[in-house]
Amino acid sequence: VFVILLFNSFHKSVIVVFKFFLIRITCWKYKNSARFGKSRIINMNYVATATHLLAGGFIFLRCLIVDLLWLWPRQPFSFMALVVLPRLITLKLPSYCYDWFSIFFDGDVTPSFLLLSWLTLLLSGGMNMNLLWHNVGKWKKLCTLSLFFFGPLAWTFKIYLAEVKHASIVDHVNERFSIHNNDPIEAFRVYNLLDHVTNSYQGDLLKPDMTFAYKTVNLETLKECPNNSFMPGDVFEGKGVDPLMDRGVLELDVYKPRKVTIDRNGNQQKPGIILHIHGGGWKTGHRRVLAMNYHGGVPHSILEENMIVSVSYRLSCNGVDGNEMLTDLYDATKFVIEHADEWNADGNKIIPWGTSAGGNLALLLAYRFQEEFTQIKGVINFYGVTELREQEIINMSSKNLWETLTYRIFLSETRHVCDEADDKESCFEDMSPVTHVTRNSPPTLTVHGEHDGLVFVSHADVLSEALTRENVTHANLVVPGHHDCDVFASSPCSQAAIHAIKRLIALVFS
């Protein structure tokens, strides 16, 4: 039962059951053996001790580095430990190893790791007080407390925080994206325990159905970016070949919907298009981040009935500023509109969706070109930067030393987006979505972690205030979590975002 709950995949369940079957046989047959023929057999007491120390130590460090800091508002250390380190470990492995490690990347490691640790201790005879508490040192007692008290307590407290937010998030989404054609409001849970443990949206790597070059750029003016995109070349670019630097072309990937939608008249309905813009601080990242199931269950949910087009654009390390990045996205949008019929999609129904720096660019694409691109019916912003003017950013910070310091760090880490601009102040204003909000701006969905230590939640708040002043339909979802809060498939952030996106799509594509 534990294994089936842990792995929402038949082949993984079979593999894990087989492994534990071998452990059980070894425990039974060789429990007190030191040798078998010429081969040395490891006493299962050693297995139990090693599991106790390694698993307990891991959970202790996770609680200390991640879970405790997760409760401390506005700091980047938890994000680095929770997202960047696992991403580096997982994505730098060969692609055939992904299935073996994806559970620790796509889902919250705490419940899965705890259950596996307890099960291993049980099978190896380690569930006894002599090993766990009596006649052991302080470190082993600390490991025991971590496995059976600190870890479960931290996990339970996160569930509690999500439950506290549940009612307000549900009401906010359903109120802001209300549908008036008698369409029933879908019930959902901000934090479903079973979905969380099984990591429901975990699955195989997403593969694009088609890839197109949508733009050619001048190679002579192009600078080469360092290899810091966290994306393994053997999966994403054919042994690491960069088409931009190799041929001077920018590409986009087309992911077709997984099922056909039939309208009330029995005719096949063309899917709308979600234009995905990757993040990475305008200096790193890759359009095929979707293939790693990186954004929780959101891509899978969108692809149930709609198309995703994921776009590459030049980065600041290529020697361009933010306005030139936006020009690339402008050209990509025109290409999508022109070719939508060929893909059997509806080019009149487009929603840009961006994350972090991509959220900033998605908002700018929707707001700055709202008159030209009437096909853009809405915009989805995941924890995106909405203000880049220096004085305005300083005004957003509170008076305490910690926030002032972290806002200064944010300032220093975002100035490069206008390094290549002739008039930097004008560039920062152009790159601030709050300065482009008008009464004609499309309906906007913002999802932001309340403890985001990289792009503070105040960015979501100032955008919401600007949209409210102009009476623009919008929802501002502030959910438990940090930057990249949707990285876990069944996190409160992902579950709330999936529901909100469905409601936005139903509202603007109907």
N, C-alpha and C positions, 0 to 999 in steps of 0.2 A: 504493500500500500504506500509506504514511504517513497519507494522508487517511482511508482506510477505518478504520485503527486509531484515529484521533483522534475521529472522529464516528460514533457508533453510531446513525446516522440517515441514511436514503437522501437526503432532500432537502438536508440540510446537506452531504453528500458531493458532490452534484451542484453546489451553489453554489460550494463551495471549489475543486473541480476546474475549474470554468468560470473563476473568478478567476485561478487560476494559469496556465490556458491563455492568457488574455489577456496576463498578464505575460510569458509565454514568447514569444508573438508579438511583443510590443513589444520585447523584448530582441533578437530575431532581426532585425526589420525596421529598427529605429531605433537600433541600438546606438551608432552614431557620428554620429547626426543631431542637429543643434541646432534645426532648424526643419522644419516640414512645412506648406507653403502659408503661411497666416497664423497657424497654431497652433504654439506652442512645444512641443516634445517633450522631456520630461525624460530626460536621459542616465541609463542604468541604473546607471552608477557612483554617481550620487547616491542611487538607491534602495538599492543595496548599502551605501553609507556610512551612510545614515539607519537602515537595519535594524540594522547593526552597533552603532551608538551607542545607539539607543533600546532594542533588545532586550537588549544587554549591560548597559546601565545599569539596566534594569528587573530583570534577574536578579541583578545585584549588590546592589541595594537589597533585593530579596526575601531573598537569602541573609543580608544583614546584619540586617534588621529581623525576619524571620520564622524562617528556618531555623536561624540560630545561636541566637536566643533560644528556639527550640523545644527546644533541648537544655539550656537553663538552667531548672532546675526552679522552679516556683511564681512566675511573674511574669505580669502581665496585658498587657504590651506586644505580645507576639506575637499574642495573641487579638484585640486591637484592630486590628492590621494585617491579620491573616489573615481575620477574620470580619466585623467591624463595617464596615470601609471598603468591601470588595467588596459587602456587603449594601446599604449606602447607595447606592453607585453603581448597582448593578443594579436594586434595587427602586424607586428614584425615577424610573427611566425609564418611558415609556409601555409598556403591556403588550405591544404588538405588537413591541417591541424585545427581549423576553425571550429568544426563541430564539437571537438573534444573540449574546447575552452569557452565556447560561446555562452554557456550558462552563467559563467562568472562575468561576462561582459554585458550580455543583454538583460540579465536579471539581477536583482539585489542579492548579493552573495550571502547575506546573513542567514535567511531561513534554509537555503539549500545546504550551505556549509555546516550549519548546526546539525541538521538532520543526518547528513552523511557522517559527521563526526560521532554523533550518538550511536548510529547504527554500527559503525566500525568498532567502537568501544564495546558494544553489546556482543558482537560476533567474536571478538578476540578475548572475551572474558574480562574486559577492563571496567565493567560497571560494578565495582566493589569499593568499599570505603577504605580498604587497605591501600589501594593504588591511588585513590582520589584524595584522601584526607588524612588518615591515620599514619603516623610515622613517616611523613613526607616533609620536605622543606617548604619554605615560604613561597618559592617560585611555583612549585607544583600546586600549592593551595590557591595561589593566584590564578593559575590556569584553570583549576576546577571552578572557581568563582566565575571566571570569564565564560566558561562553557555552559554553566547551568544557572547563572544569575545575571551577570552584566550584559551578555549578548542578548538573551531573551528579553531582558528589561528594556534595552535600547530599542529593540525591534518593536516591542509592544508600545513603547512611548511614541514612536513614529506613527503607528497605527492610530493611536489616540489623537495625535495632532491632526491627522487627516480626517478623522471622524468629526472633530470640532469644526473643521472647515467645510464639511460636506454640505450641510444645508444651505449655507450662504452661496457656495459655488453653483449648486444646482439651480437655486432661485435666480441667481444673476444671469446664467446662461439662458435659461428658459424665458426670462423676462426680456432680455436684450435682443435675442434672436427668436422672437415669437412668430409663429407661422399662422396665418389667418384663413387657411383653406381647409379647416377641420382636420388637419393632419395631427394625430395624437402626439403628445410630447413623450419621447422615449425615456423610460426610467433607466437610471444608471447609478452605479456606485462610484464615488470618488476613490474609494480604496476597497477593492474586493479581495479578501484574504486568499480565496482559492486561486483567483487569477494571479495574485502576486506570487504564490508558491509555485504554481505550475508555469509561470511566465508565458501566458497564453499565446502571445504573438510571436514567440520565438519560432523560427523555422529555418528553412534553407536560405542560402544566399539569394537575394533578389538579383535577377539578371535582366538588363535592358533588352527589349524586343528589337529596337532599332537604334542606330547611332548615326548622326548626321553632322557634317561640318557646316556651320551656319555663317562663318565669317573668316576672312583671310586678313592677317595683319602683316605689317612690314617687319620682317625679321631683322633688318639692319638697326632698327630703333628699339629692339626688344632685349631686355636684360634677362639672364637666366636666374631663376629662383633656386635657393638651396633646397636640398631634398629633405624637407621637414614637414611634409604634409600628412604624416602618419598613415599613409595609404600604401599597402604592399603592392609592388609593381606587377607581380605575377598574376594578381587577380584583376587589377584595375586598368593597366595600360599596356598589356602585352609585353611582359618582361621589362617594364620600367621605361619604355619609350614614351617621351612626352610629345604629343602631336603638335603642341603649340611651338615648342622650340625646334622640333624636327622639320615641320612643314609649314609653320606659321598659320595654323588653322585652329579655330575655337570650335568645340564640338558640344552637342547636346544629346542626351539619351532619352528615348521614349519608352515608357513602361505602360503597356496596354492594360485596361481594366480586366479583372479576372472573371467577370461574368457580364452577360448581356442584359441590359435593362429594357423592358418592354413597357410602353406607355399604355394609357387606358384604352386606346383604339387598337391595341394589338400590334403596333408597329415598333420596330427596333429603335430605341432612343440613343442618339449619339451622346457619348460621354463628354462632360466638361473637362477642362484641362487645369491641373494644378501645376504651376510653374515653380519648381523647387530651386532655391538659390542657397548654396552651401555657405556656412560660416567659416571662421578661421582668422578673425581679426584683420581682414582685407589683405593678409599676407601669406596665408596658407590655406589648406583645405582642398577638397576635391568633390566634384559633382557626384561621384559614385559612392559617397559615404552612405547613401541609401541602401546600397547592396549589403552593407554589414548589419542591417536591421538597427542601425545606430539610433534612429529617432523613435525609440520605443515601438509601439504598435501602430504609430500614425501612418507610415507608408502602406502597411497591409490594409488598414481600415479604408484609406482613400482609394486604393486599387480595387476595392470590392465593386465599385460602380463608376469610378472616374479614372482619367488618365493622368499620369505624372510625367512631366518633361523636366529633366534635371540638367542645368545649364553650367557650363564652364565660363569663366570670365577672367580677364587679365587681373593680376594682383599687383600690389604696390611694389613688390620686389621685381616685377617685370618692367618697372620704370614708368608707371602710370599713376595718376591720382584718382580720387573717388569718382569724379565726373566722367572720366574715361571708362571706368568700370561700369558706370551706369549706361554709357553709350553702348557698351557690349550687350548689356541686358536689353536695351531698347532694340538693338538689331536682332537679338534672339527672339524677342516678342513678335516682331514683324515676321520673322521666319516661321514661327509657330502658327500665326494667323494665316499666312499664305499657304501653309502645307497641311492645315488641320483636316481639310476634306480628304486628302490623300490617306490620312491615318484613320479615317472614319470617325473623326472627333468633331466637336462643335467649337469652331474657332471664335464664336461670339460669347463663349462662357469661359473666362480665364480668371484664375485667382493666383497671384504671386504668393508664395510661401517661403519665408526665409528664417534662418536661425542665426542668432547673434549678429555678426557683421552682415550676414545674409538677410536678417530681419530688417536691418537698417536699409539695405538696398531694395528689398521688396517694398517697403513703405515709400521710398523715394520714387520707385518705378510707378507705383499706383497713384501717388499724389501729384508728382510733377508732370506726368503725361496723361492726366485724367481726361482732358479734352480730346486728345488725339487717339488714345486707346479706350474707346467706349466699350470695348470687349472685356475690359477688366471690371468685373462685377464686385470684387471684394479683395481683401488682403489679409494674410495671416502672418503675424509677427511673433516669433518665439524669442523672448529675452533679447530683443534687438536694441541697439544704441539709437536713441531718439534725439539726443542733444550733443553737439560737438563744439559749440562755442565756449571758449575757456571761462569767461566770466559767469556764464549761465551755469556751467558745471560746478564752479566754486560755490555759487549761490544755492545749489541743490544740496550741498553737504551741510551737516549739522555742525555745531560748535565743538563737539568733543574731538579729542586729538586723534583717536583711531580712525574715525570716518574722514577727517580732514586729510590724514596721511594716505588712506586708501583712494580717496578721490584724486589726490595728486599722482598716485601711481597710475590710475586710469588715464589721467591726462597725458602722462608721458608715453603710455602705451598706445595711444590713439592718434598722436600727431602725424605719424607717418602717412596716414591716408591722404594728406594734402602736401606731402613733401615735394611733389613734382609740379605743384600749382604755382603760377606766377603771383597770384594774390591769395595768400593763405587764409586770411580772415574771411574773404568772400567765399572761399572754398568750404571752410568749416560751416558757414551759414547755409550754403547750398546742400551740404551733406547732413543737415539737421532736419529730420522729417517734421518736427513740430513747427517749423517756419513755413511749411507748405500745406498745412491743413486749411481747407476751405469748406464751405457748406456743400460743395459738390464732391467731396472726397468719398470714396466707396466705403461700404461697411467694413469695419476693421475688428479683427480678433487679435488680442494680445495675451500671451501666456508667459508668465514670469515667476520665477522662484523667489519667495519672500526673503530668503537668506542669500541671494546671489551676491557673491563677493567680487565678481568681475564687472558685470554690468548691473549696477544697483537698481533695485526695484523702483526707485524714484524716476528712472527713465520711463517706465510704464505709466507712472502716475502723471507726469507732466504731459505725456501724449494724451492720456485719457482726459485731462483737463482741457487741452486744446480741442479735442473732438467734441467734448461736451459744450464748449462755448459756441461751436459752429453747428451744434445740433446734428452731429453725424452719428448714425447707428453704429454702436461699437460695444464690445465686451472686454473688460480688463480683468483677466483671471490671475489673481495672485495666489499661488498655491504653495504648499510646503515643499521646500527643496532649494537647490542651488542653481548655478548656471548649468546648462544642459540637463535640467531637471527631468526631461523626458527621455533620458538615455536608458532608463530601466523600463522594460516593456509594460510592467504593471505597476508603476509608481503612481501616486496620486496625480502627479503632473500629466503623465501620459493618458490616464483614464479620463481625466477632466478634459484634456485637449482633444481626445478622440470624439467625445460627445459634442464639444463645442464646435468642432470643425464640421461634423455632420449637420448640426443645426444651421451653421452659416451657409453651407453648400445648399441645403434644402431651401433656405431663405432666398439666396441670390440667384440660384440656378432655376428656380421654379418659374 
